[in-house]
């Protein structure tokens, strides 16, 4: 709920029991539609979540006799205050166009994001599975996005990390630099970050932690087959390099 805004994602919460939703979530709401409620505890929850809902306003909702009569409040307008509204019966205003639910789903941003994620994951799964098959042709492994009943689900982050590690493993020029003069830690981290999805939370931090994991998986233990050393970079500032060979 708190992280969705930076991805241009929102949520619509509909309930007859506001008290069943944590106040920490309710307080994130920018637009409120309140109608007739039966429980005093629900009114108390609403008051805790939004200071604009006064006792007299909530009392009116508790005793509201008219169907569809309620209160609207929004923080978007700059001067937030509750206003009285009347919600008309939707079924009397609009005729359903897909009573049998046979038409394709409407194009939405959420669906586009889902398709993008599944495509990115499928590509990573294929890359990892391809290397697994080449490494062990007699025991081919297929990773499923939607596992059969009783099977384990794909480790999404692990799959993306494996693809990033494979990119380092297959990059001949990068491995040559690691062997000769070494590669700055930050550059190697950036290389790994580019192999991870741009939508991944904390991508830079994951890539930072992935440096050691990638080096160990490809080359072996630190300080035995590879090591880090500090030396001047292009700007003359001392930075950490990753280099193959024993320290």
Secondary structure, 3 states (H helix, E strand, C coil): CCCCHHHCCCCCCCCCCHHHCCHHHHCCCCEEEECCCCCHHHHHHHHHHCCCCCHHHHHHHHCCCCCCEEEEEECCCCCCCCEEEECCCHHHHCCCCCCCCCCCCCCCHHHHHHHHHHHHHHHHHHHHHHHHHHHCHHHCCCCCCCCCCCCCCCCHHHHHHHHHHHHHHHCHHHHHHHHHCCEEHHHHHHHHHHHCCCCCCCHHHHHHHHHHHHHHHHHCCECCCEEEEEEECCCCCEEEEEEECCC
